[in-house]
């Protein structure tokens, strides 16, 4: 039992937190009658999903692809000499004379040390959509309150079914 706990819970502690957050948000969406509390539950649920996807995109010890994988010109020259000593010296000499700092023709960087930016970019989009959705939902809740005088789902349904809406 202790081994199972060690392997499943400790190794993936962040995933357990995301599941707990998702369940709290889902419970708020289903069980609460107040529309604002439902919106808070929706936001908690959405935040848990975003955190989950961002954590899936994390790679330990990785760098981002837009950074120079070689660090600087000296490291790039050393990397070129390491991959092909004759070619590296000629290209290094040519780039110093021309003043060109491009690394065209060199061996491509190792993809194992590069992080995938796609999950993070998609979650940035999801955050923007979530904020917009929450804003629209709050404005609709405000209009519902002005119309019915309550944000409780049961009271609003009773008013709608009874036809007691003030015009």
C-alpha positions as semicolon CSV with decimal commas, in nm:
position;residue;x (nm);y (nm);z (nm)
1;X;0,000;0,000;0,000
2;X;0,283;0,238;0,086
3;X;0,449;0,165;-0,247
4;X;0,128;0,243;-0,436
5;X;0,091;0,567;-0,242
6;X;0,453;0,658;-0,313
7;X;0,427;0,586;-0,686
8;X;0,085;0,729;-0,760
9;X;0,036;1,013;-0,517
10;X;0,381;1,154;-0,453
11;X;0,503;1,116;-0,810
12;X;0,200;1,295;-0,955
13;X;0,100;1,527;-0,672
14;X;0,017;1,815;-0,907
15;X;-0,225;1,600;-1,108
16;X;-0,413;1,507;-0,790
17;X;-0,446;1,875;-0,704
18;X;-0,588;1,945;-1,050
19;X;-0,841;1,663;-1,014
20;X;-0,948;1,799;-0,673
21;X;-0,987;2,149;-0,819
22;X;-1,190;2,010;-1,110
23;X;-1,421;1,825;-0,874
24;X;-1,471;2,137;-0,660
25;X;-1,560;2,337;-0,971
26;X;-1,791;2,066;-1,102
27;X;-1,963;2,038;-0,762
28;X;-2,018;2,414;-0,756
29;X;-2,168;2,404;-1,106
30;X;-2,408;2,123;-1,020
31;X;-2,497;2,173;-0,654
32;X;-2,518;2,551;-0,609
33;X;-2,836;2,745;-0,687
34;X;-2,683;3,093;-0,692
35;X;-2,574;3,197;-1,042
36;X;-2,262;3,380;-0,919
37;X;-2,151;3,070;-0,727
38;X;-2,202;2,866;-1,044
39;X;-1,980;3,110;-1,234
40;X;-1,713;3,081;-0,965
41;X;-1,734;2,702;-1,001
42;X;-1,697;2,734;-1,377
43;X;-1,385;2,948;-1,330
44;X;-1,232;2,700;-1,083
45;X;-1,302;2,413;-1,323
46;X;-1,149;2,603;-1,613
47;X;-0,841;2,699;-1,410
48;X;-0,782;2,335;-1,316
49;X;-0,794;2,232;-1,681
50;X;-0,553;2,509;-1,781
51;X;-0,309;2,412;-1,504
52;X;-0,333;2,050;-1,613
53;X;-0,246;2,125;-1,975
54;X;0,036;2,362;-1,883
55;X;0,188;2,098;-1,655
56;X;0,172;1,844;-1,939
57;X;0,386;2,075;-2,151
58;X;0,664;2,101;-1,892
59;X;0,990;1,921;-1,964
60;X;1,254;1,915;-1,689
61;X;1,577;2,087;-1,787
62;X;1,446;2,202;-2,124
63;X;1,494;2,536;-2,290
64;X;1,257;2,720;-2,518
65;X;1,311;2,693;-2,895
66;X;1,347;3,065;-2,961
67;X;1,657;3,091;-2,744
68;X;1,993;3,028;-2,903
69;X;2,057;2,659;-2,823
70;X;2,430;2,717;-2,843
71;X;2,446;3,009;-2,598
72;X;2,685;3,241;-2,784
73;X;2,918;3,260;-3,084
74;X;3,208;3,082;-2,913
75;X;2,989;2,791;-2,809
76;X;2,841;2,774;-3,159
77;X;3,188;2,759;-3,313
78;X;3,292;2,488;-3,069
79;X;2,976;2,294;-3,149
80;X;3,048;2,326;-3,523
81;X;3,407;2,204;-3,478
82;X;3,281;1,916;-3,267
83;X;3,039;1,801;-3,537
84;X;3,285;1,850;-3,829
85;X;3,632;1,987;-3,741
86;X;3,734;2,082;-4,096
87;X;3,404;2,250;-4,177
88;X;3,385;2,426;-3,843
89;X;3,723;2,600;-3,882
90;X;3,647;2,715;-4,235
91;X;3,302;2,847;-4,145
92;X;3,430;3,010;-3,827
93;X;3,699;3,186;-4,025
94;X;3,450;3,292;-4,291
95;X;3,202;3,429;-4,041
96;X;3,467;3,630;-3,858
97;X;3,582;3,794;-4,179
98;X;3,230;3,874;-4,298
99;X;3,095;3,961;-3,955
100;X;2,806;3,719;-4,010
101;X;2,671;3,562;-3,691
102;X;2,424;3,318;-3,846
103;X;2,447;2,949;-3,772
104;X;2,315;2,835;-4,110
105;X;2,452;2,499;-4,211
106;X;2,532;2,388;-3,859
107;X;2,392;2,076;-3,701
108;X;2,038;2,133;-3,575
109;X;1,981;2,152;-3,200
110;X;1,872;1,850;-3,001
111;X;1,490;1,836;-2,976
112;X;1,518;1,643;-2,648
113;X;1,632;1,961;-2,472
114;X;1,362;2,181;-2,628
115;X;1,028;2,242;-2,460
116;X;0,714;2,230;-2,671
117;X;0,553;2,577;-2,655
118;X;0,223;2,469;-2,813
119;X;0,038;2,368;-2,491
120;X;0,137;2,693;-2,325
121;X;0,028;2,904;-2,622
122;X;-0,305;2,723;-2,644
123;X;-0,366;2,777;-2,273
124;X;-0,294;3,148;-2,310
125;X;-0,571;3,152;-2,567
126;X;-0,795;2,955;-2,330
127;X;-0,731;3,210;-2,054
128;X;-0,836;3,495;-2,281
129;X;-1,150;3,310;-2,391
130;X;-1,227;3,223;-2,028
131;X;-1,199;3,584;-1,914
132;X;-1,426;3,696;-2,198
133;X;-1,678;3,423;-2,118
134;X;-1,677;3,515;-1,750
135;X;-1,730;3,881;-1,834
136;X;-2,027;3,805;-2,058
137;X;-2,172;3,565;-1,799
138;X;-2,142;3,826;-1,524
139;X;-2,314;4,087;-1,739
140;X;-2,596;3,840;-1,813
141;X;-2,623;3,765;-1,440
142;X;-2,652;4,139;-1,374
143;X;-2,932;4,167;-1,632
144;X;-3,108;3,866;-1,476
145;X;-3,087;4,030;-1,134
146;X;-3,235;4,354;-1,271
147;X;-3,516;4,161;-1,440
148;X;-3,606;3,909;-1,169
149;X;-3,464;4,065;-0,850
150;X;-3,275;3,749;-0,757
151;X;-2,979;3,536;-0,858
152;X;-3,116;3,215;-0,705
153;X;-3,198;2,963;-0,973
154;X;-3,506;2,826;-0,793
155;X;-3,659;3,171;-0,744
156;X;-3,597;3,268;-1,105
157;X;-3,756;2,944;-1,234
158;X;-4,056;2,997;-1,005
159;X;-4,103;3,351;-1,138
160;X;-4,067;3,236;-1,500
161;X;-4,314;2,948;-1,455
162;X;-4,561;3,164;-1,262
163;X;-4,543;3,450;-1,507
164;X;-4,483;3,708;-1,231
165;X;-4,233;3,913;-1,430
166;X;-4,255;4,290;-1,385
167;X;-4,271;4,464;-1,723
